């Protein structure tokens, strides 16, 4: 916990907020309490590892996205409880699906996390791998608000250029870490909006592609200094522990 507090200080996240977030992650099954040689700690759960792996693949989109010309269709049972229904909708959207109706969702490809999600919510769903009899562009325009998503990419890129441009060439590592963390945090929000559609289904000059190129370029450029700050913060925490610092 002390190491996390130290790491998040450059982002101006206070210690009580860090502790609250960790407690929430434990309750939700993302972390599990663990006894370490230097004291109490936390371990990532298998659920957390799966989410991190899947999310990393979607955040760092390596190259062009391929498409099999088929859709993954998920028909979920009716969910009466409103909180559960809203949670299910948010999670399905995060996995890249869009609703065609209250119970029918489509995605450009199956999500590896779908089975885990449905099991956790105890919701039954029929799943199909289907080809559309019609124009896939029309389906995409109906299922996803591409105008809004495109505008969000343009807005993000403008803010990202300003954020990165504000870093001095000799900026200390903790400032680089903070800037890169904000860059990734803003970019990962597109996981809730953009399912990663292939180029042939997107409008010409799709702003998401220009934004993707900028993100990958700057995230990679800022990584060494950012990782160095993380490594030193963790090492310093171990030194403080062995020296008996509070």
Secondary structure as the mmCIF struct_conf table of DSSP 4:
data_model
#
loop_
_struct_conf.conf_type_id
_struct_conf.id
_struct_conf.beg_label_comp_id
_struct_conf.beg_label_asym_id
_struct_conf.beg_label_seq_id
_struct_conf.end_label_comp_id
_struct_conf.end_label_asym_id
_struct_conf.end_label_seq_id
HELX_RH_AL_P HELX_RH_AL_P1 UNK A 2 UNK A 8
HELX_RH_3T_P HELX_RH_3T_P1 UNK A 9 UNK A 11
TURN_TY1_P TURN_TY1_P1 UNK A 12 UNK A 12
HELX_RH_AL_P HELX_RH_AL_P2 UNK A 15 UNK A 27
TURN_TY1_P TURN_TY1_P2 UNK A 28 UNK A 29
BEND BEND1 UNK A 30 UNK A 30
STRN STRN1 UNK A 31 UNK A 36
TURN_TY1_P TURN_TY1_P3 UNK A 37 UNK A 38
STRN STRN2 UNK A 39 UNK A 44
HELX_RH_AL_P HELX_RH_AL_P3 UNK A 46 UNK A 59
BEND BEND2 UNK A 60 UNK A 60
BEND BEND3 UNK A 63 UNK A 63
HELX_LH_PP_P HELX_LH_PP_P1 UNK A 64 UNK A 66
BEND BEND4 UNK A 69 UNK A 69
STRN STRN3 UNK A 71 UNK A 76
HELX_LH_PP_P HELX_LH_PP_P2 UNK A 77 UNK A 78
HELX_RH_AL_P HELX_RH_AL_P4 UNK A 82 UNK A 94
TURN_TY1_P TURN_TY1_P4 UNK A 95 UNK A 96
STRN STRN4 UNK A 98 UNK A 99
BEND BEND5 UNK A 100 UNK A 103
STRN STRN5 UNK A 104 UNK A 107
BEND BEND6 UNK A 108 UNK A 109
TURN_TY1_P TURN_TY1_P5 UNK A 112 UNK A 113
HELX_RH_AL_P HELX_RH_AL_P5 UNK A 114 UNK A 121
TURN_TY1_P TURN_TY1_P6 UNK A 122 UNK A 122
STRN STRN6 UNK A 125 UNK A 130
BEND BEND7 UNK A 133 UNK A 134
HELX_RH_AL_P HELX_RH_AL_P6 UNK A 136 UNK A 143
BEND BEND8 UNK A 144 UNK A 144
HELX_RH_AL_P HELX_RH_AL_P7 UNK A 146 UNK A 165
TURN_TY1_P TURN_TY1_P7 UNK A 166 UNK A 166
BEND BEND9 UNK A 167 UNK A 167
TURN_TY1_P TURN_TY1_P8 UNK A 169 UNK A 170
HELX_RH_AL_P HELX_RH_AL_P8 UNK A 173 UNK A 188
HELX_RH_3T_P HELX_RH_3T_P2 UNK A 189 UNK A 192
TURN_TY1_P TURN_TY1_P9 UNK A 193 UNK A 193
HELX_RH_3T_P HELX_RH_3T_P3 UNK A 199 UNK A 201
BEND BEND10 UNK A 202 UNK A 202
TURN_TY1_P TURN_TY1_P10 UNK A 204 UNK A 205
HELX_RH_AL_P HELX_RH_AL_P9 UNK A 207 UNK A 242
TURN_TY1_P TURN_TY1_P11 UNK A 243 UNK A 244
#
